Amino acid sequence: MDNYAKAKGTAIEKIIRGQMQGELSGAGMYFALAHAAKELNLDDVARQFTELAGEHAAQASFYAEFCGRYPFEENEFWRFVKGLSKAEYFGEKAVSSLADTVKKAGFADAAETIKTFAAQHKHHGEATQRLTEKYAFETVKQNAEKRYVCGVCGYVYEGELADEPEDFTCPLCGMPKTVFKTAE
Ligand SMILES: [Fe+2]
């Protein structure tokens, strides 16, 4: 954690964030190629590509740490995981509706697979919620009086959003403050 947020607010922050995104795409690409290789019965290729994907993801993690992309202070960490948990439940609904769209477009098989992804999002929501309940401080566990939900990814911000600087972005998807709506 020695490099944590060292690049934040400096001239190199943007370039580090760009590199992080690039490595994340690389990780996703190698995972997808590994999946394709498996379908082609090329198990050694699939194994190798899975390993490469893991290295890209690890590199992305370094850049994320360097530019302070995610919080590491304990309280902030759990506040983030709590908001993330809500976003996973939001994802469950969004992906489920994507499955319906895909089905209506005539791709029933793909829709079935996507339905299982919706179920995975629900599982992620439950897992992150359980961990928050296990480890977070009481102040984090209790719902704040004011809550806002990101209209793009479903991340839930707790507290007074108006007090955040104008350049505040969603901690999860990076969209600007303006996409947040008051949560019910
Ligand atoms: Fe978001």
Boltz pocket constraint, residues with backbone or C-beta under 6 A from the ligand:
constraints:
  - pocket:
      binder: B
      contacts: [[A, 150], [A, 151], [A, 152], [A, 153], [A, 154], [A, 155], [A, 170], [A, 171], [A, 172], [A, 173], [A, 174], [A, 175]]
      max_distance: 6.0
